[in-house]
Amino acid sequence: MQTGLIMLCLAYLLSQFFRAFLAVLATFLERDLGAGADDLAFASGLWFLSFALMQLPLGWLLDRSGPRRTASALLLLGGGGGAALFALATTPAHVSVAMFLIGIGCAPCLMASYYIFAREYPPAKFATLGSLMLGVGSLGNLIASYPVALAAETIGWRASLWSVSALSVLVALGIFFKVRDPAPSDSEEKGTVLDLLKMPVMWAILALMFVMYAPTGAVRGLWIGPYLSDVFGLAPSQIGTASLIMGISMIVGTLAFGPLDRIFGTRKWVIFAGNFGSALTMLALAFFIGTNATLSIAIMATAGFLGGTYAVMIAHGRAFCPPHLVGRGVTLVNLAGIGGVGLMQFVSGRIHESMQGTATVTAPYTTIFAFFGLALLAGSLIFLFARDNVD
């Protein structure tokens, strides 16, 4: 099982890479394919949307077929195949199709390990184990920063994508041969995701989950690149460094928040504190939008740290799920988080497109970051009505 979890961690590392590398390649893709920021926002949104849409069948597949076959097959076809298609892209539309396929391939990477944690380990350790997997796997976020910029400048972005495609295939094969499926549940109860949606306790959780990942997922995954390039004129290598700083802060935040539910005896207030603070930092970024690059990078890094409650939120939702619906439960909560980023990326792309040619270059980014901050603020306030739990 340990070797299998290592393979799943590598798969999640690839998932983190794929959701973040567009920000660093933006300059190269605009030069070679004519892909503007709104095109990349659409492609990024498709990644999150296909990832989210896969969560419902994924929950059923995990409960029925187990994580070994589910994760290996999807990563092989979607991750390996999608990355190969990206390497062959000649238009922005090809990039969008490739990102849609890659999103499908990445969909089970984290949830497969969370399913194993939920079935094989004590509930009280779920948030800590989940945060550890999330934090270590988030190294892919770092690889998608300066190293990608360096690789693109050295061997070209196409060769870089071919390499990632080959790595995806190898990891998928490793999952197939090394992951061991948990023993089937002893429960004879049947149910669907609709049974979870009938539980009032889930709705405040899903409301916050829908908006909580956008400040980190959307900004680190895309907008940090065009923003720092358009407003401050930073070069790709400098954007890569800024992305690296934000990526590191996200990992540190994830690892820091993981055990806090057991330390303070509450999940609700740990989650609220992190997300309320993240909302305020996004609003601060909108306010200080054109002051200087160093301040903006520091604010984005702070938002990344405070947004490190994702695994704690999954644990919060999972604690209310009956044993026979664990797979569907964790994927439902994850669907809300990833789906929210996808939809908000589409909206942010339209905001950027509609505000092109405005009097100031900062105006589109002020609106985008304020939109993210206000949405997260609203979700945090709704979450105040959530029920607390600690295993």
Secondary structure, 3 states (H helix, E strand, C coil): CHHHHHHHHHHHHHHHHHHHCHHHHHHHHHHHHCCCHHHHHHHHHHHHHHHHHCHHHHHHHHHHCCHHHHHHHHHHHHHHHHHHHHHCCCCHHHHHHHHHHHHHHHCHHHHHHHHHHHHHCCHHHHHHHHHHHHHHHCHHHHHCCHHHHHHHHHCCHHHHHHHHHHHHHHHHHHHHHHCCCCCCCCCCCCCCHHHHHCCCHHHHHHHHHHHHCHHHHHHHHHHHHHHHHHHHCCCHHHHHHHHHHHHHHHHHHHHHHCCHHHHHCCCHHHHHHHHHHHHHHHHHHHHCCCCCHHHHHHHHHHHHHHCCCHHHHHHHHHCCCCHHHHHHHHHHHHHHHHHHHHHHHHHHHHHHHHCCCCCCCCHHHHHHHHHHHHHHHHHHHHHCCCCCCCC
